[in-house]
Amino acid sequence: MKVASLKFKTVDEYFETFPTGIQSKLQSIRSTIKKAAPQAEEVISYNIPAFKLNGMLVSYAAYKKHIGFYPSPSGVEEFREEIAPYEAGKGTLQFTLDQPIPFELIIRIVQFRAKENLSKAKSTMLRKE
């Protein structure tokens, strides 16, 4: 079954399309993001797992040889030196399946993005008043 041809309604549906080992890695990333931003809402966006908190927070997806992590360009820029081994493009990190996933880095990126989104939301609210 080709994942790209399916339309997912839930993150669990998405996870179920992968082998057990990849499901475990995806579940660990999901739990790490929830730990870093417990108030974030889990969604499917662009047919991949994502979290929203005052706008898009981060998203992630599994591929044949890696897991893509998408914290936005600002999330990548803020951690430029630390993410160098994983950077794959503007706003994109790749964690190869044969290497440990940097969970502590994910936590810090998610917390940074949550603060960034909260700050943007506050400034928008102030402009409206």
Backbone as a chain_set.jsonl record, in Angstrom:
{"seq": "MKVASLKFKTVDEYFETFPTGIQSKLQSIRSTIKKAAPQAEEVISYNIPAFKLNGMLVSYAAYKKHIGFYPSPSGVEEFREEIAPYEAGKGTLQFTLDQPIPFELIIRIVQFRAKENLSKAKSTMLRKE", "coords": {"N": [[0.841, -1.184, 0.0], [0.61, 2.161, -0.907], [1.649, 4.946, 0.844], [1.433, 7.626, 0.08], [-0.825, 7.685, -1.525], [-2.967, 7.492, 0.149], [-5.472, 9.054, 2.222], [-5.264, 10.533, 5.206], [-7.062, 10.603, 8.276], [-6.479, 10.578, 10.938], [-3.635, 10.667, 13.181], [-2.908, 8.199, 14.164], [-3.899, 6.481, 12.158], [-2.127, 7.171, 10.123], [0.341, 6.301, 11.251], [-0.111, 3.519, 11.314], [0.409, 2.607, 8.757], [3.043, 1.999, 8.501], [5.975, -0.095, 9.068], [6.515, -1.88, 12.196], [8.927, -1.053, 13.585], [9.411, 1.533, 12.56], [7.007, 2.718, 13.267], [7.336, 2.792, 16.018], [9.429, 4.655, 16.306], [8.154, 6.927, 15.264], [6.093, 7.175, 17.145], [7.606, 7.771, 19.403], [8.646, 10.276, 18.708], [6.257, 11.707, 18.524], [5.394, 11.565, 21.236], [7.477, 12.973, 22.435], [7.145, 15.542, 21.365], [4.612, 16.149, 22.427], [5.299, 16.2, 25.117], [6.995, 18.4, 25.166], [5.326, 20.48, 24.379], [2.642, 20.471, 25.785], [0.118, 21.648, 25.523], [-0.398, 21.818, 22.861], [-2.211, 21.085, 19.849], [-2.843, 18.074, 18.261], [-2.774, 17.232, 14.852], [-3.608, 16.299, 11.455], [-1.868, 17.503, 8.785], [-1.355, 18.542, 5.533], [-1.411, 15.891, 4.96], [0.261, 14.599, 6.783], [1.516, 13.895, 10.141], [1.118, 16.504, 12.542], [1.503, 19.356, 14.735], [-0.357, 21.949, 16.227], [-0.277, 25.18, 17.634], [-1.39, 28.109, 18.398], [-1.177, 28.569, 15.66], [0.705, 26.798, 13.105], [2.935, 24.497, 14.522], [4.973, 22.308, 14.551], [5.758, 19.659, 12.218], [5.961, 16.228, 11.085], [7.238, 13.333, 9.337], [7.422, 10.006, 8.025], [9.743, 8.323, 5.952], [11.319, 6.242, 3.462], [14.078, 5.957, 4.228], [14.485, 7.781, 6.245], [13.257, 10.034, 8.837], [11.407, 12.851, 8.416], [11.504, 16.082, 9.811], [9.816, 18.994, 10.514], [10.246, 22.032, 11.499], [9.758, 24.654, 10.721], [11.348, 27.422, 9.013], [12.352, 29.283, 10.926], [12.672, 27.77, 13.241], [14.706, 26.099, 12.463], [16.765, 27.917, 11.913], [17.281, 29.096, 14.425], [18.608, 27.081, 15.786], [20.889, 26.549, 14.379], [23.699, 25.602, 14.477], [23.524, 23.238, 15.999], [21.736, 21.649, 14.55], [22.984, 21.078, 12.206], [24.018, 18.448, 11.358], [21.647, 17.269, 10.571], [20.236, 18.835, 8.827], [18.327, 19.397, 5.945], [17.249, 21.131, 4.201], [15.468, 24.237, 3.703], [13.875, 24.85, 6.625], [13.664, 22.157, 7.176], [14.497, 19.06, 8.63], [16.312, 15.974, 8.664], [16.173, 12.833, 10.048], [18.015, 10.061, 10.002], [17.057, 6.647, 9.726], [18.756, 4.766, 10.77], [20.205, 5.906, 12.789], [20.417, 7.322, 16.123], [17.616, 9.225, 17.271], [17.582, 12.687, 17.88], [16.228, 13.479, 20.578], [16.304, 15.363, 22.705], [17.056, 17.691, 21.386], [14.844, 17.99, 19.705], [12.9, 18.568, 21.641], [13.816, 21.087, 22.576], [13.626, 22.612, 20.215], [10.854, 22.476, 19.702], [9.845, 23.756, 21.998], [10.948, 26.297, 21.61], [9.605, 27.022, 19.227], [6.977, 27.033, 20.19], [7.042, 29.168, 22.024], [7.657, 31.2, 20.221], [5.355, 31.182, 18.546], [3.403, 31.849, 20.456], [4.23, 34.406, 21.171], [3.842, 35.746, 18.726], [1.077, 35.485, 18.546], [0.247, 36.973, 20.756], [1.137, 39.549, 20.041], [-0.452, 40.0, 17.826], [-2.967, 40.013, 19.009], [-2.701, 42.324, 20.602], [-2.493, 44.284, 18.647], [-5.055, 44.254, 17.634], [-6.548, 45.327, 19.628]], "CA": [[0.0, 0.0, 0.0], [1.392, 3.392, -0.981], [1.203, 5.94, 1.821], [1.108, 8.879, -0.603], [-2.14, 7.613, -2.152], [-3.986, 7.464, 1.189], [-5.839, 10.32, 2.855], [-5.361, 10.192, 6.627], [-7.917, 11.407, 9.151], [-5.854, 10.634, 12.257], [-2.214, 10.335, 13.252], [-2.811, 6.743, 14.326], [-4.058, 5.901, 10.814], [-0.848, 7.396, 9.433], [1.34, 5.407, 11.844], [-0.417, 2.123, 10.995], [0.859, 2.249, 7.409], [4.486, 1.751, 8.541], [6.414, -1.253, 9.861], [6.554, -1.684, 13.646], [10.106, -0.283, 13.998], [9.202, 2.945, 12.21], [5.903, 3.177, 14.119], [7.907, 3.061, 17.338], [10.157, 5.932, 16.209], [7.142, 7.983, 15.112], [5.414, 7.323, 18.441], [8.55, 8.449, 20.305], [8.673, 11.691, 18.314], [4.952, 12.229, 18.942], [5.421, 11.728, 22.696], [8.449, 14.027, 22.74], [6.513, 16.829, 21.033], [3.557, 16.37, 23.425], [5.975, 16.547, 26.364], [7.557, 19.745, 25.023], [4.235, 21.45, 24.207], [1.44, 19.701, 26.133], [-1.114, 22.338, 25.145], [-0.531, 21.802, 21.401], [-3.241, 20.225, 19.28], [-2.324, 17.156, 17.238], [-3.593, 17.26, 13.644], [-3.009, 15.882, 10.188], [-1.758, 18.656, 7.909], [-0.655, 18.092, 4.326], [-1.446, 14.428, 5.038], [1.28, 14.08, 7.701], [1.283, 14.325, 11.531], [1.554, 17.86, 12.857], [0.973, 19.959, 15.956], [-0.674, 23.374, 16.128], [-0.387, 25.957, 18.863], [-1.389, 29.479, 17.877], [-0.62, 28.39, 14.322], [1.466, 25.554, 12.934], [4.083, 24.39, 15.419], [5.913, 21.437, 13.848], [5.193, 18.45, 11.628], [6.972, 15.194, 10.867], [6.769, 12.286, 8.433], [8.359, 8.91, 7.801], [10.099, 7.984, 4.585], [12.003, 4.951, 3.357], [15.36, 5.919, 4.93], [14.598, 8.818, 7.272], [12.059, 10.726, 9.312], [11.506, 14.288, 8.208], [10.988, 16.905, 10.91], [9.608, 20.301, 9.889], [9.97, 23.034, 12.531], [9.726, 25.954, 10.053], [12.693, 28.008, 8.865], [12.838, 29.939, 12.147], [13.102, 26.714, 14.143], [16.001, 25.625, 11.964], [17.741, 29.004, 12.049], [17.599, 29.3, 15.842], [19.473, 25.996, 16.253], [21.734, 26.335, 13.208], [24.878, 24.765, 14.7], [23.134, 21.921, 16.516], [20.983, 20.86, 13.585], [23.783, 20.896, 10.989], [24.071, 17.075, 10.847], [20.323, 16.804, 10.173], [19.587, 19.792, 7.944], [18.109, 18.901, 4.59], [16.638, 22.186, 3.404], [14.863, 25.335, 4.457], [12.822, 24.421, 7.531], [13.553, 20.703, 7.138], [15.552, 18.218, 9.191], [16.139, 14.559, 8.368], [16.78, 11.908, 11.001], [18.107, 8.771, 9.335], [16.468, 5.582, 10.538], [19.803, 3.938, 11.386], [20.889, 6.705, 13.81], [19.513, 7.752, 17.212], [16.884, 10.482, 17.067], [17.99, 13.656, 18.915], [14.998, 13.892, 21.264], [16.511, 16.598, 23.479], [17.038, 18.777, 20.404], [13.441, 18.153, 19.307], [12.225, 19.27, 22.749], [14.209, 22.506, 22.576], [13.064, 23.248, 19.017], [9.405, 22.603, 19.893], [9.629, 24.803, 23.004], [11.249, 27.567, 20.941], [8.515, 27.322, 18.297], [5.79, 27.354, 20.987], [7.224, 30.556, 22.506], [7.576, 32.071, 19.046], [3.953, 31.288, 18.15], [2.698, 32.577, 21.507], [4.623, 35.803, 21.025], [3.141, 36.268, 17.545], [-0.354, 35.563, 18.872], [0.065, 38.103, 21.668], [1.3, 40.814, 19.313], [-1.638, 40.132, 16.978], [-4.066, 40.416, 19.897], [-2.479, 43.711, 21.002], [-2.801, 45.162, 17.502], [-6.491, 44.274, 17.449], [-7.213, 46.081, 20.717]], "C": [[0.885, 1.247, 0.0], [0.801, 4.442, -0.053], [0.723, 7.204, 1.117], [-0.295, 8.859, -1.208], [-3.282, 7.601, -1.134], [-4.263, 8.862, 1.715], [-6.121, 10.013, 4.322], [-6.274, 11.16, 7.373], [-7.287, 11.562, 10.529], [-4.377, 10.272, 12.163], [-2.039, 8.829, 13.404], [-2.98, 6.02, 12.988], [-2.748, 6.017, 10.027], [0.195, 6.401, 9.934], [1.145, 3.957, 11.393], [0.079, 1.68, 9.626], [2.351, 1.904, 7.36], [4.807, 0.496, 9.344], [6.571, -0.876, 11.336], [7.724, -0.825, 14.107], [9.959, 1.201, 13.716], [8.055, 3.517, 13.039], [6.417, 3.567, 15.497], [8.658, 4.393, 17.349], [9.177, 7.098, 16.085], [6.43, 8.24, 16.439], [6.309, 8.055, 19.433], [8.644, 9.936, 19.982], [7.38, 12.364, 18.751], [4.944, 12.514, 20.444], [6.352, 12.852, 23.118], [7.85, 15.405, 22.479], [5.429, 17.152, 22.059], [4.161, 16.789, 24.77], [6.481, 17.999, 26.313], [6.484, 20.825, 24.915], [2.91, 20.746, 24.494], [0.127, 20.345, 25.715], [-1.349, 22.337, 23.628], [-1.578, 20.788, 20.959], [-2.625, 19.366, 18.175], [-3.301, 17.113, 16.065], [-2.876, 16.51, 12.519], [-3.029, 17.128, 9.308], [-0.889, 18.257, 6.719], [-0.444, 16.58, 4.359], [-0.317, 13.81, 5.864], [0.964, 14.562, 9.122], [1.865, 15.715, 11.792], [0.958, 18.277, 14.207], [0.767, 21.443, 15.708], [-0.751, 23.971, 17.523], [-0.266, 27.417, 18.459], [-0.776, 29.503, 16.477], [0.165, 27.091, 14.254], [2.706, 25.597, 13.809], [5.189, 23.593, 14.726], [5.122, 20.314, 13.18], [6.325, 17.47, 11.382], [6.377, 14.101, 9.987], [7.847, 11.233, 8.252], [8.539, 8.671, 6.306], [10.9, 6.688, 4.607], [13.27, 4.879, 4.212], [15.507, 6.952, 6.04], [13.215, 9.253, 7.768], [12.314, 12.212, 9.119], [10.864, 15.01, 9.379], [10.969, 18.33, 10.399], [9.235, 21.355, 10.933], [9.838, 24.457, 11.999], [11.139, 26.517, 9.934], [13.22, 28.661, 10.143], [13.33, 28.912, 13.166], [14.439, 26.127, 13.747], [17.069, 26.685, 12.223], [18.199, 29.191, 13.497], [18.612, 28.264, 16.358], [20.487, 25.584, 15.186], [22.901, 25.369, 13.458], [24.499, 23.348, 15.127], [22.452, 21.039, 15.474], [21.781, 20.554, 12.32], [23.823, 19.448, 10.491], [22.739, 16.57, 10.278], [19.664, 17.684, 9.111], [19.511, 19.265, 6.519], [17.501, 19.961, 3.683], [16.023, 23.227, 4.306], [13.7, 24.818, 5.314], [12.656, 22.913, 7.64], [14.768, 20.025, 7.76], [15.249, 16.771, 8.803], [16.893, 13.741, 9.399], [16.819, 10.541, 10.331], [17.67, 7.665, 10.287], [17.516, 4.731, 11.243], [20.605, 4.684, 12.461], [19.904, 7.074, 14.919], [18.849, 9.102, 16.884], [17.26, 11.434, 18.197], [16.787, 14.251, 19.655], [15.167, 15.185, 22.054], [16.494, 17.825, 22.559], [15.61, 19.04, 19.94], [12.679, 18.919, 20.383], [12.545, 20.762, 22.71], [13.645, 23.256, 21.361], [11.563, 23.475, 19.203], [9.105, 23.703, 20.91], [9.915, 26.187, 22.418], [10.092, 27.97, 20.027], [7.245, 27.692, 19.063], [5.871, 28.79, 21.504], [7.083, 31.543, 21.36], [6.113, 32.264, 18.625], [3.125, 32.052, 19.176], [2.983, 34.07, 21.408], [3.906, 36.45, 19.839], [1.658, 36.447, 17.835], [-0.635, 36.743, 19.787], [0.167, 39.426, 20.926], [0.118, 41.045, 18.376], [-2.825, 40.591, 17.817], [-3.918, 41.88, 20.31], [-2.816, 44.68, 19.876], [-4.299, 45.292, 17.286], [-7.21, 45.111, 18.499], [-7.208, 47.557, 20.482]], "O": [[1.8, 1.367, 0.815], [-0.378, 4.784, -0.143], [-0.284, 7.79, 1.514], [-0.896, 9.918, -1.388], [-4.448, 7.69, -1.519], [-3.404, 9.742, 1.663], [-7.088, 9.323, 4.648], [-6.259, 12.367, 7.134], [-7.525, 12.556, 11.215], [-3.931, 9.654, 11.196], [-1.116, 8.251, 12.831], [-2.273, 5.049, 12.718], [-2.325, 5.076, 9.356], [0.856, 5.735, 9.137], [2.117, 3.25, 11.123], [0.16, 0.48, 9.365], [2.87, 1.556, 6.299], [4.022, 0.071, 10.191], [6.737, 0.296, 11.675], [7.536, 0.056, 14.945], [10.34, 2.035, 14.538], [8.116, 4.669, 13.469], [5.978, 4.564, 16.072], [8.533, 5.17, 18.295], [9.352, 8.134, 16.727], [6.194, 9.39, 16.81], [5.827, 8.872, 20.218], [8.714, 10.764, 20.89], [7.405, 13.471, 19.288], [4.53, 13.593, 20.869], [6.052, 13.598, 24.05], [8.027, 16.326, 23.276], [5.328, 18.291, 22.516], [3.602, 17.631, 25.473], [6.401, 18.728, 27.302], [6.712, 21.965, 25.319], [2.143, 20.456, 23.576], [-0.879, 19.651, 25.568], [-2.389, 22.805, 23.164], [-1.797, 19.769, 21.615], [-1.969, 19.88, 17.269], [-4.509, 16.975, 16.26], [-1.706, 16.145, 12.63], [-4.08, 17.736, 9.109], [0.193, 17.696, 6.894], [0.555, 16.061, 3.86], [0.027, 12.643, 5.675], [0.224, 15.532, 9.292], [2.954, 16.051, 11.325], [0.046, 17.64, 14.735], [1.587, 22.108, 15.074], [-1.231, 23.339, 18.464], [0.834, 27.906, 18.206], [0.046, 30.364, 16.163], [0.272, 26.37, 15.246], [3.433, 26.591, 13.839], [6.223, 24.151, 14.359], [3.971, 20.054, 13.53], [7.5, 17.829, 11.458], [5.157, 13.96, 9.902], [9.039, 11.531, 8.318], [7.604, 8.802, 5.516], [11.127, 6.112, 5.671], [13.521, 3.86, 4.855], [16.541, 6.999, 6.707], [12.177, 8.897, 7.208], [13.31, 12.756, 9.598], [9.814, 14.603, 9.876], [11.98, 18.83, 9.905], [8.056, 21.554, 11.224], [9.809, 25.393, 12.798], [12.029, 26.121, 10.687], [14.419, 28.596, 10.414], [14.303, 29.164, 13.878], [15.216, 25.704, 14.603], [18.158, 26.368, 12.703], [19.381, 29.42, 13.751], [19.385, 28.556, 17.271], [20.886, 24.422, 15.104], [23.064, 24.407, 12.708], [25.094, 22.375, 14.662], [22.58, 19.815, 15.516], [21.293, 19.836, 11.448], [23.673, 19.23, 9.288], [22.71, 15.556, 9.581], [18.634, 17.306, 8.554], [20.488, 18.76, 5.966], [17.265, 19.698, 2.504], [16.057, 23.107, 5.53], [12.669, 24.401, 4.785], [11.636, 22.432, 8.135], [15.912, 20.367, 7.46], [14.09, 16.39, 8.634], [18.093, 13.926, 9.604], [15.774, 9.926, 10.115], [17.887, 7.743, 11.496], [17.199, 4.043, 12.213], [21.581, 4.147, 12.985], [18.697, 7.133, 14.686], [19.466, 9.988, 16.293], [17.258, 11.032, 19.361], [16.381, 15.383, 19.39], [14.261, 16.019, 22.071], [15.969, 18.875, 22.93], [15.21, 20.195, 19.797], [11.898, 19.818, 20.071], [11.647, 21.598, 22.801], [13.233, 24.41, 21.481], [11.059, 24.554, 18.893], [8.195, 24.503, 20.695], [9.195, 27.142, 22.706], [9.649, 29.119, 20.048], [6.506, 28.578, 18.63], [4.896, 29.539, 21.433], [6.464, 32.597, 21.51], [5.686, 33.391, 18.375], [2.239, 32.822, 18.806], [2.079, 34.895, 21.547], [3.42, 37.576, 19.943], [1.053, 37.436, 17.423], [-1.638, 37.438, 19.62], [-0.636, 40.33, 21.159], [-0.271, 42.193, 18.158], [-3.598, 41.451, 17.393], [-4.911, 42.605, 20.361], [-3.355, 45.76, 20.114], [-4.769, 46.325, 16.807], [-8.34, 45.551, 18.287], [-7.725, 48.315, 21.303]]}, "num_chains": 1, "name": "protein.A"}
